[in-house]
Amino acid sequence: MKIQLPQRPSDGHKGTFGRVTVVAGSSGMSGAACLAGTAALRSGAGMVTVAVPKSIQSIVAAFEPSYMTVALSCHCDGQLSPDVAGDVLDLVDRQDAVAAGPGLGQKPAAGALVQALIDHVSVPLILDADALNCVAEKQLSLSRHAPTIVTPHPGEFSRLTGYSTDVIGSRRQTLAADFAGQTGAVVVLKGTGTVVSDGTHTYINSTGNSGMATAGSGDVLTGIITALCGQGLSAYEAAVAGVYAHGLAGDLCAAEMSQRSLIASDLLTWLPHAWACIEE
């Protein structure tokens, strides 16, 4: 399959290339928000906002000056406040794509926030990590009028579907396609040969290596896919291009630094090289 990339018109401006918001992070998990937000920038999004609990805003803001940060109300323990869902919905109005989940935690306020995003966001919504755990725990419906992308690893997919990880490992393509068909979401089932399916079309990714089996790698992927959706690719095209570029960045990094030493922030360094290779 040919990898589709968003067009970059010579007279474009930052609004042309998409406004995206990533809702992420919690006390002790600021890195997830940093990785996802920076990956969105490195994947061509014109404007990136990272919405995080107020307790970690200064950490996330200091990591990368090119994205904006918004502080979400939280308790003294750093967890989101119960009324945060309304604030986030106001924030994401007029965005081109929204992601939620990396490092978000699974407290009740996080679950209510995920439910509100599913029910009310009218643009592509990418759900990863703790957002998927909230969906599984609360048995939330993924049915929406706008595109939805879910990016589970096998453990998260097990919680979503009820199948054991062993069964998932033996039937990855079939189960991903079935879940996509049942929910209407594009499924990105991560792992060796990441499977992308919209229920009708299925893509098996050819890039990536075991060095990418490291904490934070999935957060980078979430940012990449969100940026591509924000630039106008369909959910399926964005997922396919995202996993390919993500894996290619890992391959380029491993060739230089070894798989053993690869960490998630290295992917941010090598992602521009991956895009250059794809564009050529």
ABEGO torsion letter per residue (X at the ends): XBBBBBBBBAABBAAAAEBBBBBBEBBGAAAAAAAAAAAAAAAGBABBBBBBBAAAAAAAAAABAABBBBBBBBBAAGBBBAAAAAAAAAAABGBABBBBGBGAEABAAAAAAAAAAAAABABBBBBBEAAAAAAAAAGBBABBABBBBBBBBAAAAAAAAGBBAAAAAAAAAAAAAAAAAAAGBBBBBBEBGBBBBAGABBBBBABEBAAABBBGAAAAAAAAAAAAAAAGBBAAAAAAAAAAAAAAAAAAAAAAAEAAABBAAAAAAAAAAAAAAAAX
